[in-house]
């Protein structure tokens, strides 16, 4: 299951690469916001984590790839594909 939360179109203007967001329908926006909210509830500790400067590590979620996997923009501007780990007792899943 892959759900693209935000779609971007990249265009070269005056020698620079610009990113513009592709508009989506209202129904799709509401559905995506509901999916992102549920994903943030499940992975709350990972999504709300902060680095040593008290800035959030996850700035924006671009794509959700399952219950634990996503692609997000980090606080340095890099796009990261990650899979969050869950701990139950002394076992990691």
KABELSUL-V73630 format. One line per field, one symbol per residue. ss: DSSP state (H for helix, E for strand, C for the rest). phi: phi as a letter, one per 40 degrees, with the letter a starting at -180 (. if undefined). burial: b if it has 16 or more other C-alpha atoms within 10 Angstrom, else e. A space follows every 50 residues. Layout:
BEGIN
ss = ???
phi = ???
burial = ???
END
This chain:
BEGIN
ss = CCEECCCEEEEEECCEEEEEECCCCHHHHHHHHHHHHHHHHHCHHHHCCE CCCCCECEEEEEEECCCCEEEEEECCCCEEEEECCCEECCEEC
phi = .bbccbbbbbbcbfgbcbbbcccbccccccccccccccccccbdcccccb cccfbccccaccabbicbbabbccccgccbbbbcbbbbgbbbb
burial = eeeebeeeeeeeeeeeeeeeeeeeeeeeeeebeeebeebbeebeeebeee eeeeebbbebbbbbbeeebbbbbeeeeeeeeeeeeeeeeeeee
END
